Amino acid sequence: MNLSLRPETNIVLIGMPWSGKSSVGVVLAKMLARPFLDTDIAIQTGEGRMLQTIIDREGSDALQRIEERYVLGLECRGYVIATGGSVVYSAAAMQHLKTNGCCVYLQLPYPALEARATDIDHRGIVRASGQGLADLYAARIPLYQRYADITVQCDGLNHAETLDALMRAVKTIL
């Protein structure tokens, strides 16, 4: 795919929870002098409650509907956007993000993700009842791959190294 990143094009980070979308995204935004948006934080702020609370009270499907509504309502330009890991379940949301965005998949192999994963039951992760991390990973990876314009391999990289790899990838289209 021939990509050209214009100043108004959003850089949209996708990937599994614990892949570094939020922590690396905010620093990337600073380095590129762009505004930063974390969709999970936007949802929590707008709804006035934590993602896990939504799941506990209304279920994962409710959180997916809320997430889709928030993403479809985004009208920002030139941002770095860290998405919730479940955004890829909504084709409409992903189409909207890709309309004015370049999707960058922060990819981690399962063992690296498992080593980072903490407290899956209280993180606010959309998943089927009883679905473990390995099954969640297997279900989502094809979706991340489908929507990615660029994939950044993050295996074995610390925070700073991930940021460097992300900057190199983004600079290829700047």
Residue, then its C-alpha position, 0 to 999 in steps of 0.5 A: m500500500n502506498l501511504s502518504l501521511r499528511p499533517e491532517t492524517n491521524i496515526v491510529l495505534i491498534g493492537m492487543p491490551w498491553s502492547g503499549k498503544s497508550s504509553v507509547g502513543v502519548v510520547l509519539a504525539k509529543m515527538l510529532a507535535r500532534p494532539f493525543l487521544d486515547t479512546d478508552i479514556a474518552i469513553q471512561t470520561g464520557e460515560g463517567r465510569m471505568l470500562q470494567t464497570i460497564i462490562d460488569r453491569e451491562g456486559s461486553d456487548a454493551l461496551q462494544r456498542i459504546e466504543e463503536r459510538y465513540v469512535l464513529g463520533l471522532e472528527c479529529r485530524g492530525y492526532v495520534i489515537a490509541t484505540g481500545g484493543s477491541v475496536v477491531y471488532s467493529a468494521a464500521a469503527m475501523q472504516h471510520l478510523k481508516t478514512n482519515g488515518c493510518c493504522v499502525y499495529l503494535q504486534l507482540p507474539y503471544p509469549a511476550l504479551e502473556a508476560r506483560a498481561t496483568d489482571i485480565d479480569h479487571r482491565g476492562i477487556v471485551r471478551a466472551s465469558g470465560q475466554g482466556l488470554a490465549d483465545l482472545y489473542a487468537a481471535r484478534i490477531p487476524l483482525y489487527q492484521r486485516y486493518a493494519d497499514i503498517t505493522v511494528q514488531c515489538d517483541g523484545l523491545n522495551h518502551a524506548e525501543t518500541l517508540d524508536a521502532l514506531m518513529r522509524a515506521v511512521k517516518t517512512i510515510l511522512 
